Amino acid sequence: MERTARDEVAERREMILAALAARAGERVSGGALARELGCSRAAVHRHVDALRAAGVPIGATRAGYVLDPAADPVIPSAVMPLLSSPLAGPVTWTPEIGSTNDEAARLARAGALEGTVVGADHQTAGRGRRGREWVDAPGEALMFTVILRPRVSPVNAGMLPIVVALGLAGGLEACGVTGVEIAWPNDVLAQGTKVAGILCEMSADQERVTWAIAGMGVNVGPVPEVPGARWVPGSLAALGARPRRGDLLVAVLAAIGRRYSAWVEHGPAAVVSAFGRRDHLAGRVAEVGTPEGTISGVACGIDEFGRLVVEEGGTARALASGEVTRVSAG
């Protein structure tokens, strides 16, 4: 793919950010950065100004530039060497985007490789399931979408959100988060609060899945107020575990990659079993809004297609889609 002038500018800015992040809290002279990048000090100044305008906390003094030690940038060039197949990148990251899912879908349609990651520090048009708005505090959440090309039939692809949720849960635990559960089909809870959400979309015909995308938002730092939320909003910081966003991205992609590969190669049995150990709804009475109306019953896990099984009046029903609107003790 031919590189554009915009690509080169983005690469230069990422190089400056990486150099400052490697010496966070230390002053780095414009001359030193210019030598590292092979450009002029004036060009360095322009790139730093652009980074600051995008919200990166870079201070400027006569002695040089300094990145706030509390800053938590995601730097693709630092992340990508740590990734492995099948989710090995490439990774792109921008300060602001409309929706990472929309951009990833565009790239998927254009033939982007499986494992391609689109991330941003802030989404202006982020969304959850059923058109809900995704609300984030700029720079305080880990928001990204990964492109997948699963070799499964469309009828079996309904399990994909569960596979991704299990991987996300595993990545959170690898970073020190405890009490991680999944509320079918796409909410990840930790110690009873919602810390992450997932939105999967795909393109398929009757025989195969052409592409799928899995968008994720993880509340790392403080969470904006979310009116009408089904679950109590929470954050990793509030739970005493605030990993660096780049480290969390690596851990989550690795965990999702393992779950995803095992599912594609060996089928759904292990996924169903693993979900059962994290099922937040299991044994509770759940009200589920469906196109046919509201169904209320005891949640009994999922089947081999990722459908929620609800026992209602002695009859078990498998729900392929729906909105859990209320949960109470069984």
C-alpha positions as CSV (number, residue, x, y, z in Angstrom):
1,M,0.0,0.0,0.0
2,E,1.4,3.4,-1.0
3,R,2.4,5.6,1.8
4,T,0.9,9.1,1.9
5,A,2.2,12.4,3.3
6,R,-0.3,12.1,6.1
7,D,1.1,8.6,7.0
8,E,4.6,10.1,7.2
9,V,3.5,13.0,9.4
10,A,1.7,10.5,11.7
11,E,4.8,8.4,11.9
12,R,7.0,11.4,12.8
13,R,4.6,12.4,15.6
14,E,4.5,8.8,16.9
15,M,8.3,8.8,16.9
16,I,8.4,12.0,19.0
17,L,5.8,10.6,21.4
18,A,7.7,7.4,21.7
19,A,11.0,9.2,22.4
20,L,9.3,11.4,25.1
21,A,7.5,8.4,26.6
22,A,10.8,6.5,27.0
23,R,12.0,9.4,29.1
24,A,8.7,10.5,30.7
25,G,9.2,13.3,33.2
26,E,12.6,14.1,31.8
27,R,13.4,17.1,29.6
28,V,14.4,16.2,26.0
29,S,15.9,18.9,23.9
30,G,14.5,19.8,20.5
31,G,17.9,19.3,19.1
32,A,18.1,15.7,20.4
33,L,14.7,14.9,19.0
34,A,15.6,16.5,15.6
35,R,18.7,14.3,15.4
36,E,16.7,11.2,16.2
37,L,14.1,11.9,13.6
38,G,16.4,13.4,11.0
39,C,14.5,16.6,10.7
40,S,14.7,20.2,11.7
41,R,14.0,21.6,15.2
42,A,11.3,23.7,13.7
43,A,9.6,20.5,12.4
44,V,9.9,19.0,15.9
45,H,8.2,22.1,17.3
46,R,5.4,21.8,14.9
47,H,4.8,18.1,15.7
48,V,4.9,18.8,19.4
49,D,2.4,21.6,19.0
50,A,0.1,19.2,17.1
51,L,0.4,16.5,19.8
52,R,-0.4,19.1,22.5
53,A,-3.4,20.3,20.5
54,A,-4.6,16.7,20.5
55,G,-4.5,16.6,24.3
56,V,-1.1,15.0,24.9
57,P,0.4,16.6,28.0
58,I,3.8,17.8,26.8
59,G,5.4,20.7,28.6
60,A,7.9,23.0,26.8
61,T,10.8,24.8,28.4
62,R,14.0,26.4,27.2
63,A,15.7,23.1,28.2
64,G,13.4,21.0,26.0
65,Y,10.2,19.1,26.0
66,V,8.8,16.9,28.8
67,L,6.0,14.4,28.8
68,D,3.8,14.4,32.0
69,P,4.8,11.1,33.8
70,A,1.0,10.5,34.4
71,A,0.4,10.4,30.7
72,D,-0.7,7.1,29.3
73,P,-0.3,7.1,25.5
74,V,-0.7,4.0,23.3
75,I,2.2,3.9,20.9
76,P,1.8,1.4,18.1
77,S,5.6,1.1,17.4
78,A,6.0,0.0,21.1
79,V,2.9,-2.3,21.0
80,M,3.4,-4.2,17.7
81,P,6.6,-6.0,18.5
82,L,4.9,-7.6,21.5
83,L,1.9,-9.0,19.5
84,S,1.6,-12.5,18.1
85,S,-0.5,-14.3,15.5
86,P,-3.4,-14.3,14.8
87,L,-3.9,-10.8,16.2
88,A,-0.5,-9.3,15.4
89,G,-1.5,-5.9,14.0
90,P,-0.8,-3.6,12.3
91,V,-2.0,-1.2,14.9
92,T,-3.1,2.4,14.2
93,W,-3.9,4.9,17.0
94,T,-5.4,8.4,16.7
95,P,-6.2,11.0,19.3
96,E,-9.8,11.2,18.1
97,I,-12.1,9.3,15.8
98,G,-15.7,9.1,15.0
99,S,-16.0,5.3,15.6
100,T,-13.2,2.7,15.6
101,N,-15.8,0.1,14.4
102,D,-16.7,2.3,11.4
103,E,-13.1,2.7,10.4
104,A,-12.3,-1.0,10.9
105,A,-15.3,-2.0,8.8
106,R,-14.0,0.3,6.0
107,L,-10.6,-1.3,6.2
108,A,-12.1,-4.8,6.3
109,R,-14.1,-4.2,3.2
110,A,-10.9,-2.9,1.5
111,G,-9.1,-6.2,2.4
112,A,-7.2,-5.4,5.6
113,L,-5.5,-8.4,7.2
114,E,-7.0,-10.3,10.1
115,G,-5.5,-8.8,13.3
116,T,-5.6,-5.2,12.1
117,V,-6.3,-2.9,15.1
118,V,-7.8,0.5,15.0
119,G,-7.7,2.5,18.2
120,A,-8.3,6.0,19.5
121,D,-8.0,8.0,22.7
122,H,-11.5,9.4,22.2
123,Q,-14.6,8.6,20.1
124,T,-17.0,11.2,19.0
125,A,-19.5,8.8,17.6
126,G,-18.8,5.6,19.5
127,R,-21.8,3.3,20.0
128,G,-22.8,0.2,21.8
129,R,-25.4,-2.4,21.0
130,R,-28.8,-1.3,19.6
131,G,-27.5,2.1,18.7
132,R,-26.6,3.2,22.2
133,E,-24.0,5.9,22.5
134,W,-20.6,5.0,24.0
135,V,-19.4,7.6,26.4
136,D,-15.7,8.0,27.2
137,A,-13.4,10.4,29.0
138,P,-10.6,11.3,26.5
139,G,-7.5,9.3,27.3
140,E,-9.1,7.4,30.2
141,A,-10.4,4.4,28.3
142,L,-8.8,1.7,26.1
143,M,-10.9,1.8,22.9
144,F,-10.1,-0.3,19.9
145,T,-11.5,-2.5,17.2
146,V,-9.8,-5.6,15.7
147,I,-10.5,-7.1,12.3
148,L,-11.2,-10.9,12.3
149,R,-11.8,-13.3,9.4
150,P,-13.1,-16.4,11.2
151,R,-13.2,-19.7,9.2
152,V,-16.7,-20.6,10.6
153,S,-20.1,-20.8,9.1
154,P,-22.4,-17.8,9.6
155,V,-24.7,-20.0,11.8
156,N,-21.8,-20.6,14.2
157,A,-20.6,-17.0,14.2
158,G,-23.1,-16.1,16.9
159,M,-20.5,-17.4,19.4
160,L,-18.0,-14.7,18.4
161,P,-19.0,-12.0,21.0
162,I,-18.7,-14.7,23.7
163,V,-15.2,-15.7,22.5
164,V,-14.1,-12.1,22.5
165,A,-15.6,-11.4,25.9
166,L,-13.8,-14.4,27.4
167,G,-10.5,-13.2,25.9
168,L,-11.1,-9.7,27.2
169,A,-11.8,-11.1,30.6
170,G,-8.6,-13.1,30.5
171,G,-6.6,-10.1,29.5
172,L,-8.0,-8.1,32.3
173,E,-7.1,-10.8,34.8
174,A,-3.6,-10.9,33.4
175,C,-3.3,-7.2,34.3
176,G,-4.4,-7.8,37.9
177,V,-8.1,-7.3,37.7
178,T,-10.1,-9.7,39.9
179,G,-13.7,-10.8,40.0
180,V,-14.2,-10.7,36.2
181,E,-17.5,-11.9,34.9
182,I,-19.5,-11.7,31.7
183,A,-23.1,-10.6,31.4
184,W,-24.5,-12.1,28.2
185,P,-23.9,-11.1,25.5
186,N,-21.4,-8.3,25.6
187,D,-20.8,-6.7,29.0
188,V,-17.7,-7.4,31.1
189,L,-18.0,-6.8,34.8
190,A,-15.4,-6.7,37.6
191,Q,-16.4,-6.9,41.2
192,G,-20.0,-6.2,40.2
193,T,-19.4,-3.1,38.1
194,K,-19.3,-2.8,34.4
195,V,-15.7,-2.1,33.2
196,A,-16.0,-3.0,29.5
197,G,-18.3,-3.4,26.6
198,I,-18.1,-5.2,23.3
199,L,-19.7,-4.6,19.9
200,C,-19.3,-7.2,17.2
201,E,-20.4,-6.7,13.6
202,M,-19.9,-8.8,10.5
203,S,-20.4,-9.3,6.8
204,A,-21.4,-12.8,5.7
205,D,-23.3,-14.7,3.0
206,Q,-25.1,-18.0,3.3
207,E,-21.8,-20.0,3.3
208,R,-19.1,-17.9,4.9
209,V,-18.2,-15.0,7.0
210,T,-16.3,-12.5,4.8
211,W,-15.1,-10.4,7.8
212,A,-16.0,-9.5,11.3
213,I,-15.0,-6.7,13.6
214,A,-14.9,-6.7,17.4
215,G,-14.9,-3.3,19.0
216,M,-14.0,-2.9,22.7
217,G,-14.1,-0.2,25.3
218,V,-12.4,-0.7,28.6
219,N,-12.8,1.9,31.4
220,V,-9.3,2.3,32.7
221,G,-9.6,5.7,34.4
222,P,-12.5,7.8,35.7
223,V,-15.8,7.1,34.0
224,P,-18.3,9.8,32.8
225,E,-21.8,9.7,34.2
226,V,-24.0,7.3,32.2
227,P,-27.7,8.0,32.6
228,G,-29.9,4.9,32.6
229,A,-27.0,2.4,32.7
230,R,-28.1,-1.3,33.2
231,W,-25.0,-2.0,35.3
232,V,-23.1,0.2,37.8
233,P,-20.3,1.8,35.8
234,G,-16.8,1.0,37.1
235,S,-13.2,1.4,36.1
236,L,-10.0,-0.5,36.6
237,A,-8.5,2.5,38.6
238,A,-11.4,2.4,41.0
239,L,-10.8,-1.3,41.6
240,G,-7.1,-0.7,42.4
241,A,-5.7,-2.0,39.1
242,R,-4.7,0.6,36.6
243,P,-2.4,-0.9,34.0
244,R,-0.8,1.1,31.3
245,R,-3.1,1.2,28.3
246,G,-0.5,-0.2,25.9
247,D,0.2,-3.1,28.3
248,L,-3.5,-3.8,28.6
249,L,-3.9,-3.8,24.8
250,V,-1.1,-6.4,24.4
251,A,-2.6,-8.6,27.2
252,V,-6.1,-8.4,25.8
253,L,-5.1,-9.1,22.2
254,A,-3.0,-12.1,23.3
255,A,-5.9,-13.6,25.3
256,I,-8.5,-13.0,22.6
257,G,-6.1,-14.5,20.0
258,R,-5.8,-17.7,22.1
259,R,-9.5,-18.1,22.6
260,Y,-10.3,-17.2,19.0
261,S,-7.8,-19.7,17.6
262,A,-9.1,-22.6,19.8
263,W,-12.7,-21.8,18.9
264,V,-12.0,-21.8,15.2
265,E,-10.0,-25.0,15.3
266,H,-11.9,-27.0,17.9
267,G,-15.4,-25.7,18.1
268,P,-17.6,-24.3,20.8
269,A,-17.4,-26.8,23.7
270,A,-14.5,-25.2,25.5
271,V,-16.1,-21.7,25.0
272,V,-19.4,-22.9,26.6
273,S,-17.6,-24.4,29.6
274,A,-15.4,-21.3,30.1
275,F,-18.4,-19.0,29.9
276,G,-20.1,-21.0,32.5
277,R,-17.3,-20.1,35.0
278,R,-17.8,-16.4,34.3
279,D,-21.5,-16.2,33.8
280,H,-22.9,-13.3,35.8
281,L,-26.5,-14.2,35.0
282,A,-26.4,-17.9,35.9
283,G,-29.1,-18.9,38.3
284,R,-30.7,-15.5,38.4
285,V,-34.0,-14.4,37.1
286,A,-33.4,-12.3,34.0
287,E,-35.8,-10.1,32.0
288,V,-34.8,-10.1,28.4
289,G,-36.3,-7.8,25.8
290,T,-36.6,-9.6,22.4
291,P,-38.3,-8.7,19.1
292,E,-41.2,-11.0,20.2
293,G,-41.5,-9.2,23.6
294,T,-40.1,-9.5,27.1
295,I,-39.1,-12.9,28.4
296,S,-38.5,-13.5,32.1
297,G,-36.9,-16.7,33.4
298,V,-33.9,-18.2,35.1
299,A,-30.7,-17.9,33.1
300,C,-29.1,-21.2,32.5
301,G,-26.0,-20.4,30.6
302,I,-25.5,-20.5,26.8
303,D,-25.7,-23.2,24.1
304,E,-23.3,-24.2,21.4
305,F,-24.4,-21.2,19.3
306,G,-23.8,-18.6,22.0
307,R,-27.6,-18.2,22.6
308,L,-28.8,-17.4,26.2
309,V,-30.8,-20.3,27.6
310,V,-33.6,-19.1,29.8
311,E,-36.0,-21.5,31.7
312,E,-39.5,-20.0,31.7
313,G,-42.4,-22.0,33.3
314,G,-40.5,-25.2,33.1
315,T,-39.6,-24.7,29.4
316,A,-36.1,-23.8,28.3
317,R,-35.8,-21.3,25.5
318,A,-32.6,-20.3,23.6
319,L,-32.4,-16.6,22.7
320,A,-30.2,-15.6,19.9
321,S,-30.5,-11.9,20.5
322,G,-32.0,-9.7,23.2
323,E,-31.4,-7.1,25.8
324,V,-31.1,-8.0,29.4
325,T,-33.1,-5.3,31.1
326,R,-33.4,-6.5,34.7
327,V,-31.7,-9.1,36.9
328,S,-32.8,-10.4,40.3
329,A,-31.8,-13.3,42.6
330,G,-33.1,-16.7,41.5
